[in-house]
């Protein structure tokens, strides 16, 4: 997947029909436990219909956690938006945290540029990166939720 010590992956999926907030809370608590063991951090956006999740950590941890993601019955239609590598975590404070967002916010993050998970600029235009969209959506939650879960 990647050759650097820190890998990342972003994907979107469709939530299981009838999935409740309490069920999402339970899913996140379970994911947080497994992520801590694997050295993975990340954030999950949900608009009630779709998920968008970003995970970062060591390659073996990402592979283990993403295999769990792919086997989950709490969602379907998984689409990998991007994979990357780097040396700095973008969400080091959360082993997993979910943020309720509007359909518009989730869509804007999903259609942003995920081809590179590192910041880049085109000479002709500023490229809106998916990870930058996530950072904007997560920022209001950092004041209250800055401790690892």
Phi and psi in degrees as a GROMACS rama.xvg file:
@    title "Ramachandran Plot"
@    xaxis  label "Phi"
@    yaxis  label "Psi"
@TYPE xy
-147.003  159.724  UNK-2
-103.603  -9.26055  UNK-3
-88.3367  161.847  UNK-4
-65.6315  -26.1371  UNK-5
-113.93  121.108  UNK-6
-114.851  159.462  UNK-7
-144.055  155.166  UNK-8
-147.727  142.87  UNK-9
-127.833  139.381  UNK-10
-146.314  161.332  UNK-11
-123.714  157.383  UNK-12
-158.262  167.93  UNK-13
-96.4729  130.259  UNK-14
-67.2124  151.994  UNK-15
-63.1935  143.057  UNK-16
-59.1733  132.933  UNK-17
80.2098  8.2419  UNK-18
-63.6029  125.141  UNK-19
-95.8768  166.002  UNK-20
-60.2264  -41.6735  UNK-21
-61.239  -38.4062  UNK-22
-68.8976  -36.7553  UNK-23
-66.4546  -42.0452  UNK-24
-57.6311  -44.8824  UNK-25
-64.7078  -42.2254  UNK-26
-58.3393  -44.5046  UNK-27
-68.413  -39.3229  UNK-28
-61.0515  -44.5855  UNK-29
-64.3211  -46.0919  UNK-30
-61.9864  -40.6206  UNK-31
-59.8066  -42.7023  UNK-32
-60.4667  -51.3423  UNK-33
-65.5822  -38.6186  UNK-34
-62.9713  -42.8526  UNK-35
-58.1636  -45.2626  UNK-36
-62.0978  -33.7204  UNK-37
-90.4932  -4.13203  UNK-38
74.6613  26.2363  UNK-39
-105.63  139.998  UNK-40
-122.648  165.194  UNK-41
170.148  -175.166  UNK-42
-142.463  146.46  UNK-43
-124.175  124.152  UNK-44
-99.3938  144.5  UNK-45
-144.583  131.851  UNK-46
-107.131  10.5005  UNK-47
94.449  -17.2884  UNK-48
-121.823  -36.4817  UNK-49
-130.776  154.506  UNK-50
-108.964  150.904  UNK-51
-135.844  121.998  UNK-52
-125.378  141.971  UNK-53
-121.983  128.012  UNK-54
-124.371  145.061  UNK-55
-144.636  144.475  UNK-56
163.538  -168.974  UNK-57
-65.8398  152.697  UNK-58
-54.138  -46.9551  UNK-59
-65.2544  -35.4637  UNK-60
-65.8005  -43.7665  UNK-61
-62.7423  -44.5094  UNK-62
-60.3227  -43.6043  UNK-63
-63.2084  -48.8962  UNK-64
-67.9769  -40.8225  UNK-65
-67.567  -31.1038  UNK-66
-63.1191  -39.4068  UNK-67
-63.5619  -42.202  UNK-68
-58.1197  -48.1328  UNK-69
-65.0406  -25.7663  UNK-70
-92.2868  -2.22435  UNK-71
-72.4075  141.143  UNK-72
-95.4735  4.64427  UNK-73
-86.8453  1.93695  UNK-74
-159.281  169.489  UNK-75
-147.942  179.112  UNK-76
55.516  48.7099  UNK-77
-69.9302  128.471  UNK-78
-125.171  118.119  UNK-79
-74.3827  121.724  UNK-80
-86.7488  -33.141  UNK-81
-175.823  157.066  UNK-82
-132.206  149.673  UNK-83
-159.433  -178.343  UNK-84
-143.077  157.299  UNK-85
-173.674  -169.837  UNK-86
-122.166  -5.91082  UNK-87
-127.062  131.262  UNK-88
-74.1464  140.508  UNK-89
-90.326  -25.4364  UNK-90
-130.208  60.6535  UNK-91
-71.0245  -15.0112  UNK-92
-87.4243  -10.547  UNK-93
-126.026  120.363  UNK-94
-68.1447  -29.2607  UNK-95
-172.799  138.779  UNK-96
-146.373  140.826  UNK-97
-113.811  146.177  UNK-98
-126.957  120.573  UNK-99
-72.3603  133.134  UNK-100
-134.206  166.678  UNK-101
-78.1362  163.4  UNK-102
-60.6558  -37.0264  UNK-103
-63.3883  -44.8814  UNK-104
-64.5945  -43.2593  UNK-105
-65.917  -42.2586  UNK-106
-60.9667  -44.2898  UNK-107
-60.7838  -40.6976  UNK-108
-68.2056  -40.2743  UNK-109
-66.9615  -35.0009  UNK-110
-92.9768  -0.530907  UNK-111
-66.7466  172.615  UNK-112
-77.9304  110.147  UNK-113
-107.638  6.63816  UNK-114
-65.748  -29.4628  UNK-115
-130.174  131.503  UNK-116
-91.5599  2.72408  UNK-117
-100.701  151.549  UNK-118
-64.9604  138.131  UNK-119
-152.529  158.028  UNK-120
-130.053  139.144  UNK-121
-88.1319  150.641  UNK-122
-65.5204  -31.8976  UNK-123
-83.5231  -31.0871  UNK-124
-156.158  161.76  UNK-125
-81.1645  130.672  UNK-126
-94.1682  125.632  UNK-127
-82.6225  113.713  UNK-128
-90.3397  145.065  UNK-129
-58.3114  -42.4851  UNK-130
-65.887  -30.0268  UNK-131
-69.3463  -39.4823  UNK-132
-60.1011  -43.6177  UNK-133
-61.6538  -43.2982  UNK-134
-60.6614  -40.7107  UNK-135
-64.4944  -44.3474  UNK-136
-69.6886  -31.0213  UNK-137
-81.6513  -26.2874  UNK-138
-51.2035  -45.384  UNK-139
-64.2603  -19.6919  UNK-140
-90.6754  -9.36643  UNK-141
-70.9244  -34.6494  UNK-142
-62.3924  -40.2769  UNK-143
-92.2893  -21.8412  UNK-144
-126.701  35.5862  UNK-145
-78.7873  -10.3553  UNK-146
-86.7445  144.534  UNK-147
-59.7777  147.084  UNK-148
